[in-house]
Amino acid sequence: MPPKIVAPAFRLKAFTCVHSDCQTLATMSWTGTRGSFGYGVEEFPLWVCRCDHCKRLSVWGSNSNASDGRLIYPDSLPAPDRHENLPENCQRDFEEAREIFVQSPRGAAAILRLCLQKLLVHLGGKGEHIDADIKILVAQGLDPHIQQALDVIRVTGNNAVHPLEMNLEDDQDSVLVLFEMINFIVEERISRPLKTKNRFANLPEKARQAIEKRDKPKA
């Protein structure tokens, strides 16, 4: 599983570095900027942040009192890589959500909901209605933790599709949870069973035959 990501935020003391070749959770050093146009020194609405791990800089634009700001450079934020066992027809949605993550958290949330809808087909659902598929899987004995992860994505993504129902304060933090939930579901429902199946297949043939004979219903 990918490491947990702490979303970058203006003047936050530690977060996951915004540079793709670093992406390390590290402390950050901040400084304001000032300059002169010939009429004396003045403060600029720009802040520079330096990652204490890779020493590279990011640039943030701020409001007049520097109480809020947004990332200007680089123009992307780190999001978790997709799980290696994410089904192929889900991968494009996951990657598209990663690409627009910084520009449109709501758009990324909506796309991840579509990703979940496709993923549910691989878990035994019909892929038509997320809520109905979750209900089917719960009836089949779905682990409560997986059900909760599914509902996190269903509810957040659905609100993203319907702006009037969405909390407009939702930001990168909430969307990062959705990326993590997709990967968690894939790990628990696809990757772990696959690993177990492969390990069983690698047992000596006589051992597998003895197990199959043991488990075969008696006449």
Disulfide bonds with the S-S distance in Angstrom:
none
